[in-house]
């Protein structure tokens, strides 16, 4: 188990039943980066990866 799995497990336990839009997720990620600008590169990489999941060229 990776250390980050703890946060992912908490997210799933606390909010796993909710339905949200990707626009909502993007807004929360923007808020997070605003509060933690040092994470901008990582958040950008995750967002790009999610955006391109079904792109056969990536």
C-alpha positions as CSV (number, residue, x, y, z in Angstrom):
1,X,0.0,0.0,0.0
2,X,1.3,3.4,-0.9
3,X,1.1,6.2,1.7
4,X,-1.4,8.1,-0.6
5,X,-3.8,5.2,-0.4
6,X,-4.8,6.3,3.0
7,X,-6.1,9.6,1.7
8,X,-7.8,7.8,-1.2
9,X,-9.4,5.4,1.2
10,X,-10.6,8.2,3.4
11,X,-12.0,10.0,0.3
12,X,-13.9,6.9,-0.8
13,X,-15.2,6.2,2.7
14,X,-16.4,9.8,3.4
15,X,-17.6,10.8,-0.1
16,X,-17.8,7.6,-2.1
17,X,-21.6,7.7,-2.3
18,X,-21.7,11.2,-3.7
19,X,-22.1,12.0,-7.4
20,X,-20.1,15.0,-8.6
21,X,-19.2,16.5,-11.9
22,X,-15.7,16.8,-13.3
23,X,-16.2,20.6,-13.2
24,X,-16.7,20.3,-9.4
25,X,-13.5,18.2,-9.1
26,X,-11.6,20.7,-11.3
27,X,-12.8,23.6,-9.0
28,X,-11.7,21.7,-5.9
29,X,-8.3,21.0,-7.5
30,X,-7.9,24.7,-8.3
31,X,-8.8,25.6,-4.7
32,X,-6.2,23.1,-3.5
33,X,-3.5,24.5,-5.8
34,X,-4.3,28.0,-4.6
35,X,-3.8,26.9,-1.0
36,X,-0.8,24.7,-1.8
37,X,1.0,26.3,-4.9
38,X,3.9,23.9,-4.5
39,X,1.7,21.1,-5.7
40,X,0.8,22.7,-9.0
41,X,2.9,20.4,-11.1
42,X,1.5,17.2,-9.5
43,X,-2.1,18.4,-9.7
44,X,-1.5,19.4,-13.3
45,X,-0.1,16.0,-14.1
46,X,-3.1,14.2,-12.5
47,X,-5.6,16.4,-14.3
48,X,-3.9,15.8,-17.7
49,X,-3.7,12.1,-17.1
50,X,-7.4,12.0,-16.2
51,X,-8.3,14.1,-19.2
52,X,-6.4,11.8,-21.6
53,X,-7.4,8.4,-20.2
54,X,-9.2,7.4,-23.4
55,X,-6.8,9.0,-25.8
56,X,-5.0,6.2,-27.7
57,X,-2.0,8.4,-28.5
58,X,-1.1,8.9,-24.8
